[in-house]
Amino acid sequence: MKIYSLLLLSILVTSCTGDNKTNKPAFKSNELRAKSIIEFFNTNAYQSDIKTFYSEIDDNGQIVSKKIYNVALSRLIYGLSYASKFDKSYINKAENSVAFQVDKLTAHDSIGNYFLSYYDMETNEFPETTEVDIWQQAYGLCGLSELYRNNPSDKLLSNIHKFHDDFVSRFHDDVNGGFYGNYNMKNGQVAGSKSLQALVYPITAYMENLWLADIPNRSKYEPYLTENLRIAYANGWDDDLGWVNLKFDDEWAPCINKSRENTCSTVNPGHNFQFASLLLRTNNWTFLAPAAKNKYNDLGIKILKRTLKKPVYAAADLSQGFYSEVNPVTDEIIDDKKTWWQHCEALISLSLAGARFENELAELKSFYFENFSDDKNGGEYFLLDKHNEPQIKELKGSIGKSAYHTVEMIRYLNEN
């Protein structure tokens, strides 16, 4: 019996390490998927002397530079913190990376604390900052909030509160509500920088997570969760076109697409899925009235239904994924490549919708792990072409790509 068990284990291990897509195991658990992403960076990017990770890693796992990007590191801290549920050794690396982030990737001005874009270990230099954007500042708090959720400490929470308060002081519009997208160190909040992302990122990157974990201080986050959601619900969806509005003026009036040649911007299907995800998350927000949660849920489901009918899919269903960029006026495909983050956003939103889209969820989940995962070199691809061939010139680790989107998606698949 012992020999039979060893033989069975050998067969399973062999099937899990096949080089081509046909050998990829359908039974691979979400736990193993999360750990496989983390281990790509543990193996190739971790530096024991500085106790953190380089950010730019190529398809084969080679280090491209000695830069450590704030967003990439914070997102890796998120992945390590969540995956510590499966492997406790990840907590130490998450804590050490937070220590590096706070020491080398932050600065201070008259408003307060902010995150730097990167630190270069080769030159011991960081960029001179004249303007900061809400993407890098919100996601600077991403890893800290997930580490606190999984391994709370008073010192960590004190740091989080400091950065959160200064983030709000820097970006919040006290007149019209919501957040500006950019802040100039000399001139202040940048007019014309409001976007859907300026409403979504603060919530999905860290505030909702802190609201879940920092229960005694929920009043610090609830006003901004409520306000951003209200503005996004009122102005974020173009029902005529069936696409999100991405750009706004300073009073949150959306930019109007005038013609196929004169659009405010192209759109990504991932933006639709991301917005639906935000709306559907509110089912668990106890500070919202039931009527408010119902209307947000209804719009989230409506957006999913409209998006699933768009001509952006490589097959008649979701089994071959979807293309990455679209003209919102004509639904014309502008870019037929397929990006990892957009499929993660789609899987999160579909998982939050309950049983309504279980077939679509299963199709897209199978496609994602079959095609974006690299079982030969480890990690996952950034881009596929329209035939699902990996585009290996795109780095597996970069300024914004590490472990976050996939690990967050796995978290929602597990929870829902």
C-alpha positions in Angstrom: 0.0 0.0 0.0 2.9 2.4 0.8 4.5 1.7 -2.6 1.2 2.3 -4.4 0.8 5.7 -2.5 4.3 6.8 -3.5 3.6 5.8 -7.1 0.3 7.8 -7.2 2.1 10.8 -5.7 4.8 10.5 -8.4 2.1 10.5 -11.1 0.4 13.5 -9.7 3.6 15.5 -9.4 4.6 14.6 -13.0 1.2 15.7 -14.3 1.6 19.0 -12.5 4.9 19.9 -14.1 4.2 19.2 -17.7 5.6 21.7 -20.2 2.6 22.2 -22.5 -1.0 23.4 -22.0 -2.5 19.9 -22.5 -0.7 18.7 -19.4 -2.0 21.5 -17.1 -3.9 19.9 -14.2 -7.6 20.7 -14.1 -7.6 19.8 -10.4 -5.0 22.3 -9.3 -6.4 24.1 -6.3 -6.7 27.8 -5.8 -4.2 27.5 -2.9 -1.6 26.0 -5.3 -2.4 28.6 -7.9 -1.8 31.5 -5.4 1.4 29.9 -4.2 2.7 29.3 -7.7 2.5 33.1 -8.4 4.2 33.9 -5.1 7.0 31.3 -5.7 7.9 32.8 -9.0 8.9 36.0 -7.2 10.3 34.2 -4.2 12.6 32.2 -6.5 13.6 34.9 -8.9 13.1 38.4 -7.3 13.8 38.0 -3.6 17.0 39.5 -2.3 18.0 38.2 1.1 20.5 41.0 1.8 17.8 43.7 1.6 15.0 41.4 2.6 12.7 42.4 -0.2 12.0 41.9 -4.0 13.2 43.5 -7.2 10.3 44.4 -9.4 11.4 43.9 -13.0 11.5 40.2 -13.9 11.3 38.8 -17.4 9.6 35.8 -18.9 12.4 33.4 -17.8 12.7 34.8 -14.3 15.8 36.9 -15.0 16.2 40.2 -13.1 15.9 43.1 -15.6 16.9 45.9 -13.2 17.5 46.6 -9.6 14.5 48.9 -9.3 11.9 48.3 -6.6 8.6 49.9 -7.6 6.2 51.0 -5.0 3.1 49.5 -6.6 4.7 46.3 -7.6 6.1 45.7 -4.1 2.8 46.7 -2.4 0.9 44.3 -4.6 3.4 41.6 -3.8 2.9 42.3 -0.1 -0.8 41.8 -0.7 -0.1 38.4 -2.3 2.2 37.3 0.4 -0.2 38.4 3.1 -3.2 36.6 1.6 -1.2 33.4 0.8 0.1 33.3 4.4 -3.2 31.5 5.0 -1.5 28.6 3.2 2.1 29.2 4.1 3.0 31.0 7.3 6.5 31.7 6.1 5.2 34.4 3.8 4.4 36.7 6.7 8.0 37.5 7.5 8.7 38.4 3.9 5.6 40.6 3.8 6.6 42.4 7.0 10.2 42.9 5.8 8.9 44.3 2.5 6.6 46.7 4.4 9.6 47.9 6.4 11.6 48.5 3.1 8.6 50.3 1.6 8.1 52.6 4.5 11.9 53.3 4.7 12.8 53.7 1.0 9.6 54.3 -0.9 8.0 57.1 1.1 8.6 60.8 1.5 7.0 63.8 3.3 5.9 67.3 2.3 3.8 70.0 3.8 0.6 68.0 3.2 2.0 64.8 4.8 3.3 61.4 3.7 3.3 60.0 0.2 4.7 57.1 -1.7 7.6 57.3 -4.2 7.4 55.6 -7.5 10.5 53.5 -7.2 13.9 53.1 -5.5 16.9 52.0 -7.5 19.2 49.7 -5.5 22.0 50.0 -8.1 22.3 53.8 -7.9 20.6 54.3 -4.5 18.4 56.9 -6.2 14.7 57.6 -6.3 12.9 59.9 -8.7 12.5 63.6 -8.0 8.7 64.0 -7.5 6.9 67.0 -8.8 3.5 65.3 -9.1 1.9 62.2 -7.7 -1.0 60.2 -9.1 -3.8 58.5 -7.2 -3.0 55.0 -8.7 0.4 54.8 -7.1 -0.7 56.4 -3.9 -3.8 54.2 -3.4 -2.0 51.0 -4.3 0.9 52.0 -2.0 -1.6 51.2 0.8 -2.8 47.9 -0.9 -0.2 45.6 0.7 -0.3 47.3 4.1 -4.1 46.9 4.4 -4.0 43.2 3.4 -1.1 42.5 5.8 -3.1 44.2 8.6 -6.2 42.1 7.7 -4.2 38.9 8.0 -1.6 39.8 10.7 -2.8 42.9 12.6 -0.5 45.0 14.7 -0.8 48.4 16.4 2.4 49.7 14.7 1.2 48.7 11.3 -2.2 50.3 11.8 -0.6 53.5 13.0 1.4 53.7 9.8 -1.7 52.9 7.7 -3.8 55.7 9.5 -1.0 58.2 8.8 -0.8 57.4 5.1 -4.6 57.2 4.8 -5.2 60.6 6.4 -2.5 62.2 4.3 -3.9 60.5 1.1 -7.3 62.0 1.9 -5.9 65.5 2.6 -4.0 65.4 -0.7 -6.6 64.1 -3.1 -10.1 64.7 -1.6 -12.3 67.4 -3.2 -14.0 69.1 -0.3 -16.3 71.0 -2.6 -17.6 68.4 -5.2 -16.7 65.2 -3.4 -14.6 62.3 -4.6 -10.9 62.5 -5.4 -8.7 64.2 -7.9 -6.5 61.9 -9.9 -3.3 64.0 -9.6 -1.6 66.3 -7.1 1.1 68.7 -8.0 3.6 69.4 -5.2 3.7 73.1 -6.1 0.2 73.9 -7.2 -2.0 71.3 -5.4 -4.8 69.3 -6.8 -4.7 69.1 -10.6 -7.8 70.4 -12.4 -9.1 68.0 -15.1 -7.6 64.9 -13.6 -10.8 63.3 -12.3 -11.5 59.8 -13.7 -13.5 56.7 -12.9 -10.3 55.2 -11.5 -10.0 58.1 -9.1 -13.3 56.9 -7.6 -12.6 53.2 -7.8 -8.9 52.8 -6.9 -9.2 54.2 -3.3 -11.9 51.7 -2.6 -10.7 48.6 -4.2 -7.0 49.1 -3.6 -7.3 49.5 0.2 -10.3 51.3 1.8 -12.7 48.5 1.6 -10.1 46.1 3.0 -9.4 48.4 5.9 -13.1 48.8 6.6 -13.3 45.0 6.8 -10.3 44.7 9.1 -10.1 47.9 11.2 -13.5 47.6 12.8 -13.0 50.2 15.6 -12.1 52.8 13.1 -14.6 52.2 10.3 -15.8 55.8 10.6 -12.5 56.8 8.9 -13.4 55.0 5.7 -17.2 55.0 5.5 -17.7 58.6 4.4 -15.4 58.1 1.4 -16.8 54.7 0.5 -20.3 56.2 0.5 -19.4 59.3 -1.4 -17.3 57.7 -4.1 -19.9 55.1 -4.7 -22.7 57.7 -4.9 -20.7 59.7 -7.5 -19.8 56.6 -9.5 -23.4 55.3 -9.5 -24.7 58.7 -10.8 -22.0 59.4 -13.4 -20.0 56.3 -14.1 -22.2 54.4 -16.5 -23.2 55.4 -20.1 -26.4 53.4 -20.6 -26.7 54.4 -24.2 -23.4 53.0 -25.2 -23.1 50.3 -22.6 -19.7 51.4 -21.4 -18.3 53.1 -18.4 -17.5 56.8 -18.5 -13.8 57.2 -17.8 -13.2 60.9 -17.8 -14.9 63.7 -15.9 -14.6 67.5 -15.4 -14.0 68.9 -11.9 -17.7 68.8 -11.1 -18.0 65.1 -12.1 -19.8 65.7 -15.3 -18.7 62.9 -17.7 -16.9 63.6 -21.0 -19.3 62.9 -23.9 -18.2 60.7 -26.8 -19.3 62.7 -29.8 -18.5 60.3 -32.7 -16.5 57.3 -33.6 -13.6 59.6 -34.6 -14.1 61.9 -31.6 -14.1 59.9 -28.4 -13.1 60.9 -25.0 -11.0 57.7 -24.7 -11.1 54.1 -25.8 -12.4 51.6 -23.2 -11.4 48.2 -21.8 -13.9 45.5 -21.1 -12.0 45.2 -17.9 -13.2 48.7 -16.8 -16.8 47.5 -17.2 -16.1 44.4 -15.1 -14.2 46.4 -12.5 -17.1 48.9 -12.1 -19.6 46.0 -11.8 -17.3 44.5 -9.2 -17.3 47.7 -7.1 -21.1 47.9 -7.2 -21.6 44.2 -6.3 -19.1 44.4 -3.3 -21.6 46.6 -1.6 -23.8 43.7 -0.7 -21.6 43.2 2.4 -21.4 46.9 3.4 -23.5 47.0 6.5 -23.4 50.8 6.7 -25.5 51.1 3.6 -29.3 51.1 3.7 -30.9 48.0 2.0 -32.5 50.2 -0.7 -29.1 51.6 -1.6 -27.5 48.2 -1.8 -30.3 46.9 -4.0 -29.9 49.7 -6.5 -26.1 49.2 -6.6 -26.5 45.5 -7.0 -29.1 46.0 -9.8 -26.7 48.3 -11.8 -23.8 45.9 -11.3 -25.8 43.0 -12.7 -27.0 45.2 -15.6 -23.4 46.1 -16.4 -22.4 42.4 -16.5 -25.3 41.5 -18.7 -24.5 44.3 -21.2 -20.8 43.6 -21.2 -21.3 39.9 -21.8 -23.3 40.8 -24.9 -20.6 43.0 -26.3 -18.7 41.8 -29.5 -15.4 41.5 -27.6 -15.1 37.8 -27.2 -12.9 35.5 -29.3 -15.6 32.8 -29.2 -19.4 32.6 -28.8 -18.8 32.2 -25.1 -16.1 33.1 -22.6 -14.0 30.0 -23.3 -11.4 32.0 -25.3 -11.4 35.2 -23.2 -11.9 38.7 -24.5 -10.0 41.4 -26.3 -8.5 44.3 -24.5 -9.5 47.7 -26.1 -12.6 49.0 -27.8 -14.0 52.1 -29.4 -17.0 52.9 -27.1 -19.1 54.5 -29.9 -18.8 51.7 -32.4 -17.7 48.6 -30.3 -14.9 48.3 -32.8 -11.9 46.3 -31.5 -8.9 48.5 -31.2 -6.6 46.0 -29.7 -7.2 42.2 -30.0 -4.6 41.1 -27.4 -5.8 39.8 -24.1 -4.5 41.1 -20.8 -4.2 39.3 -17.5 -5.6 42.1 -15.2 -8.9 42.5 -17.2 -9.7 38.8 -17.0 -9.0 38.9 -13.2 -11.5 41.8 -12.9 -14.0 39.9 -14.9 -13.6 36.8 -12.7 -14.0 38.8 -9.5 -17.2 40.5 -10.8 -18.7 37.2 -12.0 -17.9 35.5 -8.7 -19.7 38.3 -6.8 -22.8 37.9 -8.9 -23.7 34.6 -7.2 -25.2 31.8 -9.3 -26.4 34.1 -12.1 -23.3 33.6 -14.3 -21.9 30.4 -13.0 -21.4 29.0 -16.5 -19.6 32.1 -17.7 -17.5 32.1 -14.5 -16.5 28.4 -15.1 -15.6 29.1 -18.8 -13.5 32.2 -18.0 -11.8 30.6 -15.0 -10.7 27.6 -17.2 -9.5 29.9 -19.9 -7.5 32.1 -17.5 -5.6 29.4 -15.7 -5.1 27.4 -18.9 -3.6 30.2 -20.9 -2.1 32.9 -18.6 -0.3 30.5 -16.2 3.3 29.4 -17.3 3.9 26.0 -15.9 7.3 25.8 -17.5 9.1 29.0 -16.3 6.7 29.9 -13.5 4.5 32.9 -12.9 2.0 34.2 -15.4 1.9 36.1 -18.6 1.0 39.8 -18.9 -0.4 39.5 -22.5 -1.7 36.9 -24.9 -2.3 37.6 -28.6 -5.7 36.9 -30.2 -4.6 33.2 -30.7 -3.7 32.9 -27.0 0.0 32.8 -27.6 1.9 34.5 -24.8 3.7 37.8 -25.6 6.9 37.1 -23.7 8.4 40.6 -24.3 6.0 41.9 -21.7 7.6 41.4 -18.3 6.1 39.1 -15.7 7.2 41.5 -13.1 7.0 45.3 -13.8 6.0 48.6 -12.3 2.4 47.4 -11.6 2.5 43.6 -12.2 3.5 41.3 -9.4 1.0 39.1 -7.5 -2.0 41.3 -6.7 -4.6 40.9 -9.4 -4.5 37.1 -9.6 -4.2 36.6 -5.8 -7.1 39.0 -5.2 -9.1 37.1 -7.9 -8.4 33.8 -6.1 -9.4 35.4 -2.8 -12.8 36.3 -4.3 -13.2 32.9 -5.9 -12.6 31.3 -2.5 -14.9 33.6 -0.7 -17.8 33.4 -3.2 
